Amino acid sequence: MKSGIVRRKTIVDIVNLKKVSPVVALTAYTGPVACMLDKHVDILLVGDSLGMVVYGMESTLPVTLDMMIAHGRAVVNASQSACVVVDMPFGSTQASPESAFNACARVLKETGCQAVKIEGGAEMAETIAFLQQRAIPVMGHVALMPQHVHALGGYHYQGRTKKERQKIMKDAIAVEKAGAFAVVLECVEESLAREITAELSIPTIGIGASPTCDGQVLVVDDMIGLTPATPRFVKRYAEVGAVIEQAAAHYAKEVRARKFPGAAHVFNKPKN
């Protein structure tokens, strides 16, 4: 866990990486995982994807503010150097800029995170500007937005038509002008993601977008093989799920054979 003095990355550090080096981001939902990822990444994203990954929900829509705060606090407490960004769940920022401020202020105060992430383009620009002017750093999120899954008719890559491309570009520019320090581009046609990255002065963080984005983010459980399905844009860097299953099978076999616990794992009264 925490030891010594390590300076945590700030949103200024993330913005400055645009001209220096790709931004490395991964999701984290728990303390132990955050601790393992911390020294390797620039951003730990406490995504509302935890609803599906951790809680087995069908979408991110049922995720609550209290859930995000609980997991965000765990990630902040277990990390030292990464910039921690917490997703604002569906319904927490859409009603009005004022209600969004109250929700975001809770997240920053109760988790200690450095920023929040808000889904939405031009329609959320007023709210993003309101928050930014009141010292709440915001990361944007455009193109495929999981909180809009019903309106979008499912999870489909974006930017296939001229109309879609124009809207996504407009949304990305609006988010930047409103004061967001970075923007996630999810499941965007590759050439469009490249154009947006060239257009914006803030970092673009791709997930299923372009290698020319200013950074990349993946759901850590997808990356290490803990989820059954692998989206096209995911590269599995390990198969941790198979290792866990093998360990559980080995444990169960030894328990049933009364091989565990052994002498080394029990407490015996000392001999005089």
ZIUR-V573515 format. One record per pair of residues at least 24 apart in sequence whose C-alpha atoms are under 10 Angstrom apart, sorted by the first residue. I is the first residue (numbers start at 0). J is the second residue. Records with the same first field share a line. If there is no record, write none. Layout:
BEGIN
I->J / J
END
This chain:
BEGIN
0->30 / 31 / 33 / 34 / 35 / 76 / 77 / 78 / 79
1->34 / 76 / 77 / 78 / 79 / 80
2->79
3->79
4->79 / 80
5->78 / 79 / 80 / 81
6->79 / 80 / 81
7->37 / 41 / 78 / 79 / 80 / 81 / 82 / 83 / 113
8->40 / 41 / 42 / 79 / 80 / 81 / 82 / 83 / 113
9->41 / 42 / 80 / 81 / 82 / 83 / 113 / 114
10->42 / 82 / 83 / 84 / 113 / 114 / 136 / 137 / 138 / 180 / 181
11->180
12->41 / 82
13->41 / 42 / 82 / 180 / 181 / 201 / 202 / 214
14->180 / 181 / 200 / 201 / 202 / 203 / 213
15->201 / 202
16->41 / 201 / 202 / 213 / 214
17->181 / 196 / 200 / 201 / 202 / 203 / 212 / 213 / 214
18->200 / 201 / 202 / 213
19->213
20->213 / 214
21->202 / 203 / 204 / 210 / 211 / 212 / 213 / 214 / 215
22->202 / 203 / 204 / 205 / 212 / 213 / 214 / 215 / 216
23->81 / 204 / 213 / 214 / 215 / 216 / 217
24->81 / 82 / 83 / 84 / 204 / 205 / 214 / 215 / 216 / 217 / 218 / 219
25->215 / 216 / 217 / 218 / 219 / 220 / 222
26->74 / 83 / 84 / 85 / 216 / 217 / 218 / 219 / 220 / 221
27->70 / 71 / 73 / 74 / 75 / 83 / 84 / 85 / 218 / 219 / 220
28->52 / 53 / 67 / 69 / 70 / 71 / 72 / 73 / 74 / 85 / 218 / 219 / 220
29->53 / 69 / 70 / 71 / 72 / 73 / 74 / 75 / 76 / 77
30->70 / 71 / 72 / 73 / 74 / 75 / 76 / 77 / 78
31->73 / 74 / 77 / 78
32->73 / 74 / 77 / 78 / 219
33->73 / 74 / 75 / 76 / 77 / 78 / 79 / 81 / 83
34->73 / 74 / 75 / 76 / 77 / 78 / 79 / 80 / 81
35->77 / 78
36->78 / 81 / 219
37->74 / 75 / 77 / 78 / 79 / 80 / 81 / 82 / 83
38->78 / 79 / 80 / 81
39->80 / 81
40->80 / 81 / 82 / 216
41->80 / 81 / 82 / 83 / 214
42->80 / 81 / 82 / 83 / 84 / 113 / 215 / 216
43->71 / 74 / 75 / 78 / 80 / 81 / 82 / 83 / 84 / 85 / 112 / 216
44->71 / 74 / 81 / 82 / 83 / 84 / 85 / 86 / 112 / 114 / 115 / 116 / 216 / 217 / 218 / 219
45->70 / 71 / 72 / 73 / 74 / 75 / 83 / 84 / 85 / 86 / 87 / 112 / 115 / 116 / 218
46->70 / 71 / 84 / 85 / 86 / 87 / 88 / 115 / 116 / 218
47->85 / 86 / 87 / 88 / 89 / 116 / 145 / 146
48->86 / 88 / 145 / 146 / 218
49->218 / 220
50->88
52->218 / 219 / 220 / 221 / 225 / 226
53->220
58->145 / 146 / 148 / 149
59->88 / 89 / 145 / 146 / 147 / 148
60->88 / 89 / 90 / 145 / 146 / 147 / 148 / 149
61->88 / 89 / 90 / 146
62->87 / 88 / 89 / 90
63->87 / 88 / 89 / 90 / 91
64->88 / 89 / 90 / 91 / 102 / 103 / 105 / 106
65->105 / 106 / 109
67->106 / 110
68->105 / 106 / 107 / 108 / 109 / 110 / 111 / 112
69->106 / 109 / 110
70->110
71->106 / 107 / 109 / 110 / 111 / 112
72->106 / 107 / 108 / 109 / 110 / 111 / 112
73->110 / 111
74->110 / 111 / 112
75->110 / 111 / 112 / 113
76->110 / 111 / 112
81->113
82->112 / 113 / 114
83->110 / 111 / 112 / 113 / 114 / 115
84->111 / 112 / 113 / 114 / 115 / 116 / 136 / 137 / 138
85->110 / 111 / 112 / 113 / 114 / 115 / 116 / 117 / 137 / 138
86->114 / 115 / 116 / 117 / 118 / 137 / 138 / 139 / 140
87->115 / 116 / 117 / 118
88->116 / 117 / 118 / 146
89->117 / 118 / 145 / 146 / 147
90->146
91->117
92->117 / 118 / 123 / 126 / 127
93->117 / 118 / 119 / 122 / 123 / 126
94->126
95->123 / 125 / 126 / 129
96->123 / 124 / 125 / 126 / 127 / 128 / 129 / 130
97->126 / 129 / 130
98->126
99->126 / 127 / 129 / 130
100->126 / 127 / 129 / 130 / 131 / 133 / 134 / 135
101->130
103->130 / 135 / 136 / 137
104->130 / 133 / 134 / 135
107->135 / 136
113->137
114->138 / 180
115->139 / 179
116->140 / 179 / 181 / 182 / 183
117->141 / 144 / 174 / 179 / 182 / 183
118->142 / 143 / 144 / 145 / 146 / 147 / 174 / 182 / 183
119->143 / 144 / 146 / 147 / 170 / 171 / 173 / 174
120->144 / 166 / 167 / 168 / 169 / 170 / 171 / 172 / 173 / 174 / 175 / 177 / 182
121->166 / 167 / 169 / 170 / 171 / 172 / 173 / 174 / 175 / 176 / 177
122->170 / 173 / 174
123->170 / 173 / 174 / 177
124->170 / 171 / 172 / 173 / 174 / 175 / 176 / 177 / 178 / 179
125->173 / 174 / 176 / 177 / 178
126->174 / 177
127->173 / 174 / 175 / 176 / 177 / 178 / 179
128->174 / 175 / 176 / 177 / 178 / 179
129->177 / 178
130->177 / 178 / 179
131->177 / 178 / 179 / 180
132->177 / 178
135->179
136->178 / 179 / 180 / 181
137->174 / 175 / 177 / 178 / 179 / 180 / 181 / 182
138->174 / 175 / 178 / 179 / 180 / 181 / 182 / 183 / 201 / 202 / 203 / 204
139->170 / 171 / 173 / 174 / 175 / 177 / 178 / 179 / 180 / 181 / 182 / 183 / 184 / 203 / 204
140->170 / 171 / 174 / 179 / 181 / 182 / 183 / 184 / 185 / 203 / 204 / 205
141->166 / 167 / 168 / 169 / 170 / 171 / 174 / 182 / 183 / 184 / 185 / 186 / 187
142->166 / 167 / 168 / 170 / 171 / 183 / 184 / 185 / 186 / 187 / 188 / 192 / 208
143->167 / 183 / 184 / 185 / 186 / 187 / 206 / 207
144->183 / 184 / 185 / 186
145->185
154->186
155->185 / 186 / 187
156->185 / 186 / 187 / 188 / 207 / 208
157->184 / 185 / 186 / 187 / 188 / 189 / 191 / 208
158->186 / 187 / 188 / 189 / 190 / 191 / 192
159->187 / 188 / 191
160->188
164->188 / 190 / 191 / 192 / 195
165->191
167->191 / 192 / 195
168->192 / 194 / 195 / 196 / 198 / 199
169->195
171->195 / 196 / 198 / 199 / 203
172->198 / 199 / 200 / 201
174->199 / 201
175->199 / 200 / 201 / 202
176->200 / 201
181->213 / 214
182->213 / 214
183->208 / 212 / 213 / 214 / 215 / 216
184->208 / 209 / 212 / 215 / 216
185->209 / 216 / 232
186->231 / 232
206->232 / 233
207->231 / 232 / 233
208->232
END
